[in-house]
Amino acid sequence: MDPPERLGMFRVVCLLAVFDAVCLLDTGMLFPRESSSREVKELNGLWDFRADQSPNRNQGFDRAWYKSRLAETGPVIDMPVPASYNDITQDPALRDFIGWVWYEREVVVPARWVADGGTRVVLRVGSAHYYSVVWVNGVKVTEHDGGHLPFEVEIGSLIRKDPTVPCRITIAVNNTLTLETLPPGTIQHMDDRTKYPEGFFVQNFNFDFFNYAGIHRPVLLYTTPKAYVDDITVVTDFLDNTGLVKYNVSVQGAANATLSVTLIDKDGRCVATSNGPAGVLKVVDVKLWWPYLMHENPGYLYSMEVRLTAADGKSTFEDVYSLPVGIRTVSVTSTQFLINNNFGYNRLITDRKFCGKSKGLDWPLIVKDFNLMKWLGANSFRTSHYPYAEEILQMCDRHGIVVIDECPGVGIKDIRSFGKASLTHHLVVMDELVRRDKNHPSVVMWSVANEPAAEMPPAEFYFKTLIQHTKALDPTRPVTYITASNYARDKGAPYVDVICVNSYFSWYHDPGHLEVIPIQLNTQFENWYGKYQKPIIQSEYGADAVPGLHSDPPVMFTEEYQKVVLQSYHNVFDQKRKQYVIGELIWNFADFMTVQGILRVVGNKKGVFTRQRQPKAAAFILRERYWRLANETGRLPPWTKYPCSL
């Protein structure tokens, strides 16, 4: 089941200094944006698709499917990109497929891109789960280990070899999870022929969501000049009414380049300028970036335009890239989480997943979910348990939604997943995550894992290394991981900046006994704060509710039981938020699919919305609470306030 050449595939990296941070990646990963010097061509839509159903899943490599049109190798079907392939057909074998699947599309590349040797043509994949190999016209151009994050490669020289040949892009994707992947898993072969058919195996893992797979985010081609802006890093601050934007620009393709930097406000006015690859932009009468419902003008963004000019003796190149910039600060004390030096109790939604029937990027659903979050009065979410699409973070920037940005380190339960190879891969994933998301003002904290076996002996070195590495990458944001361990034996807790705790009193513990919640939740908070003296977020809590199922007195799985669980937690939160509890994250925003099993009836039902985004009774409980908390801040103008009586 191991893909060819899988071992030893970590990228060659170099050490670069960026302000006081350390970045262990050799290139930038700026989001593709069109400008006067850049073009973008989306390749979304229908691709040819074929799953490798051979017993060892390697027939595609053995027979070199990438050397000819995929349709010539055997039957293909239409597959939308971006999307998960699991729910597209009526075939249960494809829904549960583990192994290599193959995508292919022929692309017409604009003639001007091909003719101009001074134009770079870059192929970018937003994300694919989990291991990908990419060919262009039968030539392997790149591979990538890990899902959820983008990768790209320059292909200009290939498409210029024979401009008359269509650009045929082939992508093989493998969703197999091993002890060293993120998330980890194991393959279990069932060899008893009295019970199982020949070649039967299952993919085991320790996370509670369906392992959707495929090309989940947009595939596109984009261009830059030969000399171009490769990466930008911004760090913001303010002093009184003056905003400070510290920037660093890296350039590729030119030994010497002239750089000009302009900061433009929402009205199109230039508010600051600078020259050179690094500097500080000073903004008088700054408009700070504020979270939703913490200010009358949340999510304020400037635009930083970077203009590069370079020459190589034969040609002159100009590149223009515009980066949205929100000016804000983040800091943590022993009892508070401060944005712009102001404490705001965070009303959060955990794991909104941004997917309906798959993990594929879905704009109508994204917009719907943002409207639902704002209807609730929620101002933040956690990207459990993996990084969300860049487009979603851009929405958060614009709408003032605060994000705890989490890597796919979920289900780290086996002691063998704390080894050197696992840690090395985990560090690379954090490198890629920070590189992609470092400039988003909405991202206020990094989360390196969810509910790992943090009590195991190797966990201390593993998480100490991981957390310190992430802090070195980005000293401006706090780092955490989500724990469900015993407070006294959690070996990573001493190294995090904020304690994030998951607990399900009266559900997984003492099921049906609502009366234990106040006692056990209070004890939980007192224990964690007493030992570590750090602010606490309740990062998960809740109960399953089958929509339309009712009972009085409340019993488990009814909407009434879910309501009482939430209200019981809220009573304790209201006591502790005056001390050191800084946020609450309900599990879950909406119901979602899981693997089949006796504990789940067509998925996890802890959502306050159904999978179709219809509210359960608990949604109205949250709405009343979140708007009441927002009104208590006294920072909202009268026209934004929501009457607490429903």
C-alpha positions as CSV (number, residue, x, y, z in Angstrom):
1,M,0.0,0.0,0.0
2,D,3.0,2.4,0.3
3,P,3.1,4.7,-2.7
4,P,6.2,4.5,-4.9
5,E,9.0,6.7,-3.7
6,R,7.1,7.7,-0.7
7,L,9.9,7.4,1.8
8,G,12.3,10.3,2.1
9,M,10.1,12.8,0.2
10,F,10.6,15.7,2.5
11,R,11.6,18.8,0.7
12,V,15.1,20.3,0.7
13,V,14.8,23.4,2.9
14,C,16.9,26.4,3.6
15,L,17.1,28.6,6.7
16,L,15.8,32.1,6.1
17,A,15.5,34.9,8.6
18,V,12.3,36.8,8.6
19,F,12.3,39.5,11.3
20,D,12.8,37.5,14.5
21,A,11.1,34.4,13.0
22,V,12.6,31.3,11.4
23,C,11.1,30.0,8.2
24,L,12.2,26.6,7.0
25,L,10.8,26.7,3.5
26,D,12.6,27.8,0.4
27,T,9.8,29.7,-1.4
28,G,6.7,31.7,-0.7
29,M,3.1,30.6,-1.2
30,L,1.3,33.8,-1.9
31,F,-2.4,33.4,-2.8
32,P,-2.7,33.8,-6.6
33,R,-4.2,37.2,-7.4
34,E,-4.6,38.8,-10.8
35,S,-2.9,42.2,-11.4
36,S,-1.4,44.1,-14.3
37,S,1.5,41.6,-14.3
38,R,-0.3,38.4,-13.3
39,E,-3.1,36.3,-14.8
40,V,-5.0,33.4,-13.3
41,K,-6.7,30.6,-15.2
42,E,-9.0,28.3,-13.0
43,L,-9.0,24.6,-14.0
44,N,-12.1,23.8,-11.9
45,G,-14.9,21.7,-13.4
46,L,-15.1,18.2,-14.7
47,W,-11.9,16.0,-14.9
48,D,-11.5,12.5,-16.1
49,F,-11.2,10.2,-13.1
50,R,-10.2,6.6,-12.4
51,A,-9.7,4.7,-9.2
52,D,-6.9,2.1,-9.2
53,Q,-8.9,-1.0,-8.2
54,S,-6.0,-3.4,-8.6
55,P,-5.2,-5.5,-5.5
56,N,-2.0,-3.5,-4.6
57,R,-3.4,-0.2,-5.9
58,N,-0.3,0.3,-8.0
59,Q,-1.4,-0.7,-11.5
60,G,-1.4,3.0,-12.5
61,F,2.3,3.3,-11.7
62,D,3.2,-0.2,-13.0
63,R,1.5,0.6,-16.4
64,A,2.4,4.3,-16.4
65,W,-1.1,5.7,-16.8
66,Y,0.4,9.2,-16.9
67,K,2.2,8.6,-20.2
68,S,-1.1,8.6,-22.2
69,R,-4.6,10.0,-21.9
70,L,-6.2,8.5,-18.9
71,A,-9.2,7.3,-21.0
72,E,-6.8,5.2,-23.0
73,T,-5.9,3.2,-19.9
74,G,-9.4,2.0,-19.0
75,P,-12.8,3.3,-18.1
76,V,-13.0,6.9,-16.7
77,I,-15.9,8.8,-15.2
78,D,-16.6,12.6,-14.8
79,M,-15.3,13.9,-11.5
80,P,-15.9,17.5,-10.3
81,V,-12.9,19.5,-9.0
82,P,-12.9,20.7,-6.3
83,A,-14.8,18.0,-4.5
84,S,-14.4,14.7,-2.6
85,Y,-14.9,11.7,-4.8
86,N,-16.6,9.7,-2.1
87,D,-20.2,11.0,-2.4
88,I,-20.3,11.6,-6.1
89,T,-21.5,8.2,-7.3
90,Q,-23.8,5.5,-6.1
91,D,-20.9,3.0,-5.8
92,P,-20.2,2.1,-2.1
93,A,-16.8,0.8,-3.1
94,L,-15.8,4.3,-4.3
95,R,-17.3,6.0,-1.3
96,D,-15.0,3.9,1.0
97,F,-12.1,3.6,-1.4
98,I,-8.5,3.6,0.0
99,G,-5.6,3.9,-2.3
100,W,-4.6,5.7,-5.5
101,V,-7.1,7.6,-7.6
102,W,-6.2,9.4,-10.9
103,Y,-7.4,12.7,-12.3
104,E,-6.7,14.2,-15.7
105,R,-7.6,17.2,-17.7
106,E,-6.3,18.8,-20.9
107,V,-5.9,22.5,-20.8
108,V,-5.6,25.1,-23.4
109,V,-2.8,27.5,-22.4
110,P,-3.1,31.0,-23.7
111,A,-0.7,31.5,-26.6
112,R,0.8,34.6,-25.1
113,W,1.9,32.6,-22.1
114,V,3.7,30.1,-24.3
115,A,5.3,32.7,-26.6
116,D,6.7,34.9,-23.9
117,G,9.8,33.2,-22.4
118,G,9.9,35.9,-19.8
119,T,6.6,34.6,-18.3
120,R,6.5,32.0,-15.6
121,V,3.6,29.6,-15.7
122,V,2.8,28.0,-12.4
123,L,0.5,25.0,-11.7
124,R,-1.1,25.2,-8.3
125,V,-3.2,22.7,-6.4
126,G,-5.1,24.1,-3.4
127,S,-5.1,20.8,-1.6
128,A,-5.4,17.1,-2.3
129,H,-5.8,14.2,0.2
130,Y,-3.2,13.1,1.2
131,Y,-0.2,12.2,-1.1
132,S,-0.1,13.6,-4.6
133,V,2.0,13.1,-7.7
134,V,1.7,15.5,-10.6
135,W,2.6,15.0,-14.3
136,V,2.4,17.4,-17.2
137,N,2.4,15.8,-20.6
138,G,3.7,12.6,-19.0
139,V,6.6,14.2,-17.2
140,K,6.6,14.2,-13.4
141,V,6.8,17.8,-12.2
142,T,6.2,17.6,-8.4
143,E,4.8,15.6,-5.5
144,H,3.4,16.6,-2.1
145,D,2.9,14.8,1.2
146,G,-0.1,15.9,3.2
147,G,-3.6,17.3,2.6
148,H,-5.3,20.6,3.4
149,L,-2.4,22.8,2.2
150,P,-1.4,24.1,-1.3
151,F,1.5,23.1,-3.4
152,E,2.7,24.4,-6.8
153,V,5.3,24.0,-9.5
154,E,6.5,26.1,-12.5
155,I,5.8,24.3,-15.8
156,G,6.6,26.9,-18.4
157,S,9.5,25.1,-19.9
158,L,7.4,21.9,-20.4
159,I,4.5,23.5,-22.2
160,R,7.0,25.4,-24.5
161,K,8.6,22.2,-25.7
162,D,5.8,21.7,-28.2
163,P,3.3,24.5,-28.2
164,T,1.0,22.6,-30.6
165,V,0.4,19.9,-28.0
166,P,-2.4,20.5,-25.4
167,C,-1.3,20.7,-21.8
168,R,-2.3,17.4,-20.2
169,I,-2.3,17.5,-16.4
170,T,-2.4,14.2,-14.5
171,I,-2.7,14.1,-10.7
172,A,-2.6,10.8,-8.7
173,V,-3.9,11.1,-5.2
174,N,-3.5,8.6,-2.4
175,N,-5.6,8.9,0.8
176,T,-3.9,6.1,2.7
177,L,-3.0,7.0,6.3
178,T,0.0,5.6,8.1
179,L,1.5,6.0,11.5
180,E,3.6,8.9,10.1
181,T,1.0,10.9,8.2
182,L,-1.2,13.7,9.6
183,P,-3.7,12.6,10.6
184,P,-2.2,9.2,11.3
185,G,-3.8,5.8,10.7
186,T,-3.0,2.1,10.0
187,I,-4.0,-0.4,7.4
188,Q,-5.4,-3.7,8.8
189,H,-5.5,-6.7,6.4
190,M,-8.1,-9.3,7.2
191,D,-6.7,-12.7,6.1
192,D,-9.3,-15.1,7.5
193,R,-10.9,-16.4,4.2
194,T,-13.8,-17.9,6.2
195,K,-14.8,-14.3,7.1
196,Y,-13.4,-11.9,4.5
197,P,-12.9,-11.9,0.7
198,E,-9.4,-12.0,-0.9
199,G,-7.5,-8.8,-0.4
200,F,-9.9,-7.3,2.2
201,F,-8.5,-4.6,4.4
202,V,-9.7,-1.6,6.4
203,Q,-8.2,1.8,7.1
204,N,-8.2,2.5,10.9
205,F,-7.8,5.9,12.4
206,N,-8.7,7.8,15.6
207,F,-10.8,10.7,14.5
208,D,-14.5,11.2,14.4
209,F,-15.2,12.4,10.9
210,F,-15.4,10.8,7.5
211,N,-12.1,10.5,5.7
212,Y,-13.1,12.4,2.6
213,A,-10.6,12.3,-0.2
214,G,-9.7,13.8,-3.6
215,I,-8.8,17.2,-5.0
216,H,-10.6,19.4,-2.5
217,R,-9.6,22.9,-3.5
218,P,-9.1,24.8,-6.7
219,V,-6.5,23.8,-9.3
220,L,-5.3,26.7,-11.4
221,L,-2.6,28.1,-13.6
222,Y,-1.2,31.5,-12.9
223,T,1.6,33.6,-14.3
224,T,4.3,35.9,-13.0
225,P,7.1,37.7,-14.7
226,K,10.5,36.1,-14.7
227,A,11.5,38.4,-11.8
228,Y,8.7,38.4,-9.3
229,V,7.5,39.0,-5.7
230,D,7.9,35.5,-4.2
231,D,6.8,36.2,-0.6
232,I,5.6,38.9,1.7
233,T,5.5,38.9,5.5
234,V,3.7,41.6,7.5
235,V,3.7,42.2,11.3
236,T,1.4,44.9,12.5
237,D,1.3,47.1,15.6
238,F,0.0,50.5,16.7
239,L,0.9,53.3,19.1
240,D,-1.8,55.7,20.1
241,N,-3.5,56.5,16.7
242,T,-0.6,55.5,14.5
243,G,-0.6,52.1,12.9
244,L,2.7,50.3,12.1
245,V,3.0,47.8,9.3
246,K,6.4,46.1,9.3
247,Y,7.0,44.3,6.0
248,N,9.5,42.1,4.4
249,V,9.4,41.2,0.7
250,S,11.4,38.3,-0.9
251,V,12.2,38.4,-4.6
252,Q,13.0,35.6,-7.0
253,G,14.5,35.8,-10.5
254,A,16.5,38.9,-10.0
255,A,19.7,39.7,-8.2
256,N,18.9,43.3,-8.1
257,A,15.3,44.7,-8.0
258,T,13.7,48.0,-7.2
259,L,10.7,47.7,-4.8
260,S,8.1,50.3,-4.0
261,V,5.4,49.6,-1.3
262,T,2.1,51.5,-1.0
263,L,-0.6,51.1,1.6
264,I,-4.1,52.0,0.4
265,D,-7.2,52.4,2.5
266,K,-10.7,51.2,1.7
267,D,-11.5,54.5,-0.1
268,G,-8.5,54.0,-2.4
269,R,-6.4,56.7,-0.8
270,C,-2.7,56.2,-0.3
271,V,-1.9,56.4,3.5
272,A,1.8,55.3,3.5
273,T,4.6,54.5,1.2
274,S,8.1,53.0,1.4
275,N,10.9,51.6,-0.8
276,G,13.1,48.6,-0.5
277,P,12.5,44.9,0.5
278,A,11.9,45.7,4.2
279,G,10.6,48.6,6.1
280,V,7.8,50.0,8.3
281,L,4.7,51.8,7.0
282,K,3.3,54.3,9.4
283,V,-0.5,55.0,9.2
284,V,-1.8,58.1,10.9
285,D,-5.4,57.9,12.2
286,V,-5.2,54.2,11.8
287,K,-8.4,52.1,11.5
288,L,-7.7,48.9,13.4
289,W,-8.9,45.4,12.4
290,W,-11.6,44.4,15.0
291,P,-13.5,41.2,15.4
292,Y,-17.2,41.1,14.6
293,L,-19.4,42.6,17.4
294,M,-16.4,44.1,19.1
295,H,-16.5,47.3,17.1
296,E,-18.9,49.2,14.9
297,N,-16.5,48.7,11.9
298,P,-15.1,45.1,12.1
299,G,-12.8,43.6,9.6
300,Y,-11.2,46.8,8.3
301,L,-8.6,46.0,5.7
302,Y,-6.0,48.0,3.9
303,S,-4.3,46.9,0.7
304,M,-0.6,46.8,0.5
305,E,0.6,47.1,-3.1
306,V,4.1,45.8,-3.8
307,R,5.6,46.9,-7.2
308,L,8.8,45.3,-8.4
309,T,11.0,46.4,-11.3
310,A,14.0,44.5,-12.5
311,A,16.2,44.0,-15.6
312,D,18.4,41.2,-16.8
313,G,20.3,43.1,-19.5
314,K,17.8,42.0,-22.2
315,S,14.4,42.7,-20.7
316,T,12.8,44.8,-18.0
317,F,10.3,43.0,-15.8
318,E,7.6,44.6,-13.6
319,D,5.5,42.6,-11.1
320,V,2.6,43.9,-9.0
321,Y,1.1,42.1,-6.0
322,S,-1.6,43.4,-3.6
323,L,-1.9,41.9,-0.1
324,P,-4.9,42.7,2.2
325,V,-3.6,43.9,5.5
326,G,-5.5,44.2,8.8
327,I,-3.7,46.2,11.5
328,R,-4.2,44.6,14.9
329,T,-2.2,43.1,17.8
330,V,-2.7,39.9,19.8
331,S,-1.4,39.2,23.3
332,V,-2.0,36.9,26.2
333,T,-1.8,37.3,30.0
334,S,-2.4,34.8,32.7
335,T,-6.1,35.5,32.6
336,Q,-6.9,37.2,29.3
337,F,-6.6,37.1,25.5
338,L,-6.2,40.6,24.2
339,I,-6.9,41.9,20.7
340,N,-5.8,45.5,20.3
341,N,-5.1,45.5,24.0
342,N,-8.8,44.9,24.7
343,F,-10.3,41.8,26.3
344,G,-13.2,40.3,24.4
345,Y,-14.9,37.1,25.6
346,N,-14.9,34.9,22.5
347,R,-18.1,33.4,21.4
348,L,-16.9,30.6,19.2
349,I,-18.1,27.9,16.9
350,T,-16.0,24.7,16.7
351,D,-15.5,22.7,13.5
352,R,-17.8,24.4,11.1
353,K,-16.0,22.2,8.4
354,F,-17.3,24.3,5.5
355,C,-18.6,21.3,3.7
356,G,-21.9,19.8,2.9
357,K,-21.5,16.4,1.2
358,S,-17.7,16.6,1.0
359,K,-14.6,18.7,1.8
360,G,-14.7,20.3,-1.6
361,L,-14.7,24.1,-1.6
362,D,-18.4,25.2,-1.9
363,W,-19.0,28.9,-2.2
364,P,-22.8,28.9,-1.7
365,L,-22.4,26.9,1.5
366,I,-19.5,29.1,2.7
367,V,-21.6,32.3,2.3
368,K,-24.6,30.6,3.9
369,D,-22.5,29.5,6.9
370,F,-21.0,32.9,7.4
371,N,-24.5,34.4,7.4
372,L,-25.6,31.8,10.0
373,M,-22.5,32.5,12.2
374,K,-23.3,36.3,12.2
375,W,-27.0,35.5,12.8
376,L,-25.9,33.5,15.9
377,G,-23.6,36.4,17.1
378,A,-20.6,34.1,16.9
379,N,-17.3,35.9,16.3
380,S,-14.8,33.1,16.0
381,F,-14.2,29.5,15.0
382,R,-11.5,26.9,15.2
383,T,-10.4,25.1,12.0
384,S,-10.8,21.7,13.6
385,H,-9.3,19.5,12.7
386,Y,-7.3,20.7,9.7
387,P,-6.6,24.0,7.9
388,Y,-9.5,25.4,6.0
389,A,-9.3,26.8,2.5
390,E,-7.5,30.2,2.0
391,E,-10.7,31.6,0.6
392,I,-12.4,31.0,3.9
393,L,-9.7,32.8,5.8
394,Q,-10.1,35.7,3.4
395,M,-13.8,35.8,4.3
396,C,-12.9,35.8,7.9
397,D,-10.5,38.8,7.3
398,R,-13.3,40.8,5.6
399,H,-16.0,39.9,8.2
400,G,-14.0,40.1,11.4
401,I,-14.2,36.5,12.3
402,V,-11.4,35.4,14.6
403,V,-9.7,32.0,13.8
404,I,-7.8,29.5,15.8
405,D,-5.8,27.9,12.9
406,E,-5.4,24.2,13.5
407,C,-3.1,21.7,11.6
408,P,-4.3,18.2,10.8
409,G,-2.7,16.7,13.9
410,V,-5.8,14.8,15.0
411,G,-5.9,11.2,16.2
412,I,-2.3,11.0,17.4
413,K,-2.9,8.2,19.8
414,D,-0.4,5.4,19.0
415,I,3.0,5.8,20.7
416,R,4.6,4.9,17.3
417,S,3.2,8.2,15.9
418,F,5.5,10.2,18.3
419,G,8.7,9.0,16.5
420,K,11.3,11.0,14.6
421,A,9.6,10.6,11.2
422,S,6.2,11.7,12.5
423,L,7.7,14.7,14.2
424,T,9.7,15.7,11.1
425,H,6.6,15.6,9.0
426,H,4.6,17.5,11.6
427,L,7.2,20.2,11.6
428,V,7.0,20.5,7.8
429,V,3.2,20.8,8.0
430,M,3.5,23.6,10.5
431,D,6.0,25.3,8.2
432,E,3.5,25.1,5.4
433,L,0.6,26.3,7.5
434,V,2.4,29.3,8.9
435,R,3.8,30.2,5.5
436,R,0.3,30.2,4.0
437,D,-1.7,31.9,6.7
438,K,0.8,34.2,8.5
439,N,-0.6,37.4,7.0
440,H,-4.3,36.9,7.8
441,P,-5.4,39.3,10.6
442,S,-8.2,36.9,11.4
443,V,-5.7,34.2,12.5
444,V,-4.9,34.9,16.1
445,M,-3.6,31.5,17.4
446,W,-2.0,28.3,16.0
447,S,-3.2,24.9,17.2
448,V,-0.7,22.1,16.6
449,A,-2.9,19.1,17.4
450,N,-6.3,17.9,18.7
451,E,-6.7,15.5,21.6
452,P,-3.3,13.7,21.2
453,A,-2.3,11.1,23.7
454,A,-0.4,13.8,25.6
455,E,0.1,11.6,28.7
456,M,2.4,9.2,26.9
457,P,6.2,9.6,27.8
458,P,7.3,10.7,24.3
459,A,4.7,13.4,24.2
460,E,6.7,16.0,26.2
461,F,9.6,16.1,23.7
462,Y,7.3,15.9,20.7
463,F,5.1,18.8,21.7
464,K,7.8,20.9,23.3
465,T,9.7,20.7,20.0
466,L,6.6,21.3,17.9
467,I,5.4,24.3,19.9
468,Q,8.8,25.9,20.2
469,H,9.3,25.5,16.5
470,T,5.9,27.1,15.7
471,K,6.7,30.0,18.1
472,A,10.0,30.5,16.2
473,L,8.2,30.6,12.9
474,D,5.8,33.2,14.2
475,P,6.6,34.9,17.5
476,T,3.5,37.2,17.2
477,R,0.8,34.7,17.8
478,P,0.2,32.3,20.8
479,V,0.4,28.6,20.2
480,T,-1.8,25.9,21.7
481,Y,-3.1,22.4,21.2
482,I,-6.5,21.0,22.1
483,T,-6.4,18.6,25.0
484,A,-8.7,16.0,26.5
485,S,-6.0,14.6,28.8
486,N,-5.9,14.6,32.6
487,Y,-4.6,18.0,33.7
488,A,-2.0,16.5,36.0
489,R,-0.4,14.2,33.4
490,D,-0.6,16.4,30.2
491,K,3.0,16.6,29.1
492,G,2.5,19.4,26.5
493,A,0.5,21.8,28.6
494,P,3.5,23.6,30.2
495,Y,4.5,24.8,26.7
496,V,1.3,26.2,25.3
497,D,0.2,29.8,25.8
498,V,-3.5,29.1,26.2
499,I,-5.1,26.0,27.7
500,C,-7.8,24.6,25.3
501,V,-9.9,21.8,26.9
502,N,-12.5,19.4,25.5
503,S,-15.0,17.8,27.8
504,Y,-18.4,16.2,27.5
505,F,-19.8,15.8,31.0
506,S,-23.1,14.0,31.1
507,W,-22.4,12.6,27.6
508,Y,-19.3,10.5,27.3
509,H,-18.9,10.7,31.0
510,D,-21.9,10.0,33.3
511,P,-24.3,9.8,30.3
512,G,-27.7,11.1,31.1
513,H,-26.8,12.7,34.4
514,L,-27.1,16.4,33.8
515,E,-26.7,17.2,37.5
516,V,-23.0,16.4,37.4
517,I,-22.1,19.2,34.9
518,P,-21.8,22.1,37.3
519,I,-19.6,20.2,39.7
520,Q,-17.3,18.5,37.1
521,L,-16.9,21.5,34.9
522,N,-16.0,23.8,37.8
523,T,-13.5,21.2,39.0
524,Q,-12.0,21.0,35.5
525,F,-11.4,24.7,35.4
526,E,-10.0,25.0,38.9
527,N,-7.6,22.1,38.3
528,W,-6.2,23.4,35.0
529,Y,-5.9,27.0,36.1
530,G,-4.5,26.1,39.5
531,K,-1.7,24.0,37.9
532,Y,-0.7,26.2,34.9
533,Q,-2.0,29.7,35.6
534,K,-2.9,30.3,31.9
535,P,-6.1,31.5,30.3
536,I,-8.5,28.7,29.3
537,I,-10.8,28.1,26.4
538,Q,-13.5,25.5,26.5
539,S,-12.6,24.2,23.1
540,E,-15.4,21.6,22.8
541,Y,-18.6,20.8,24.7
542,G,-22.0,19.6,23.6
543,A,-24.4,16.7,23.0
544,D,-25.9,14.9,20.1
545,A,-29.5,15.8,19.1
546,V,-31.5,14.1,16.4
547,P,-33.5,16.9,14.8
548,G,-37.2,16.6,15.7
549,L,-36.6,14.1,18.5
550,H,-38.2,15.5,21.7
551,S,-38.7,14.3,25.3
552,D,-39.7,15.9,28.6
553,P,-38.1,15.3,31.0
554,P,-35.0,15.5,28.6
555,V,-33.3,12.3,27.6
556,M,-30.1,11.8,25.5
557,F,-30.3,12.5,21.8
558,T,-33.3,14.8,22.1
559,E,-33.2,18.5,21.3
560,E,-34.3,19.2,24.9
561,Y,-31.3,17.3,26.3
562,Q,-28.9,19.2,24.0
563,K,-30.4,22.5,25.2
564,V,-30.0,21.7,28.9
565,V,-26.4,20.5,28.4
566,L,-25.5,23.8,26.8
567,Q,-27.3,25.9,29.4
568,S,-25.6,24.0,32.3
569,Y,-22.2,24.7,30.7
570,H,-23.1,28.3,30.2
571,N,-23.9,28.8,33.8
572,V,-20.4,27.8,34.8
573,F,-18.8,29.8,31.9
574,D,-20.5,32.9,33.2
575,Q,-18.9,32.4,36.6
576,K,-15.4,31.7,35.2
577,R,-15.3,34.2,32.4
578,K,-14.9,36.8,35.1
579,Q,-11.7,35.1,36.1
580,Y,-9.7,33.2,33.5
581,V,-12.0,31.5,31.0
582,I,-11.6,33.5,27.8
583,G,-13.8,31.7,25.3
584,E,-16.3,28.9,24.6
585,L,-16.5,26.7,21.5
586,I,-19.6,24.7,21.0
587,W,-19.2,21.3,19.4
588,N,-20.7,21.6,16.8
589,F,-21.8,24.2,14.3
590,A,-23.6,21.6,12.0
591,D,-24.0,17.9,11.9
592,F,-21.4,16.1,9.8
593,M,-20.6,12.7,8.4
594,T,-18.5,10.1,10.2
595,V,-17.5,6.5,9.5
596,Q,-20.3,3.9,9.9
597,G,-20.5,2.5,13.5
598,I,-22.8,1.7,16.3
599,L,-22.2,5.0,18.0
600,R,-23.2,7.2,15.1
601,V,-26.5,7.2,13.2
602,V,-25.6,8.7,9.8
603,G,-22.9,11.0,11.3
604,N,-22.3,13.1,14.3
605,K,-25.4,14.9,15.5
606,K,-23.8,17.4,17.9
607,G,-24.5,20.3,15.5
608,V,-26.8,23.2,16.5
609,F,-27.7,23.2,12.8
610,T,-28.5,20.1,10.7
611,R,-26.3,19.1,7.8
612,Q,-28.8,21.0,5.6
613,R,-28.2,24.1,7.8
614,Q,-31.6,24.2,9.5
615,P,-31.5,25.3,13.2
616,K,-32.2,22.9,16.1
617,A,-33.6,24.3,19.4
618,A,-30.0,24.8,20.6
619,A,-29.2,27.3,17.9
620,F,-31.7,29.7,19.5
621,I,-30.2,29.2,22.9
622,L,-26.8,30.1,21.5
623,R,-28.2,33.1,19.6
624,E,-29.7,34.6,22.7
625,R,-26.5,34.0,24.6
626,Y,-24.0,35.3,22.1
627,W,-26.0,38.5,21.4
628,R,-26.4,39.1,25.1
629,L,-22.7,38.8,25.6
630,A,-22.0,41.1,22.7
631,N,-24.4,43.7,24.1
632,E,-22.6,43.6,27.5
633,T,-19.4,44.9,26.0
634,G,-21.0,48.4,25.4
635,R,-19.0,48.8,22.2
636,L,-21.8,48.3,19.7
637,P,-23.8,51.1,18.2
638,P,-27.5,51.0,18.7
639,W,-28.3,49.8,15.2
640,T,-26.3,46.6,15.6
641,K,-27.7,45.5,18.9
642,Y,-29.9,42.5,19.0
643,P,-32.8,42.4,21.5
644,C,-32.2,39.5,23.9
645,S,-35.9,38.6,24.1
646,L,-36.6,36.2,21.2
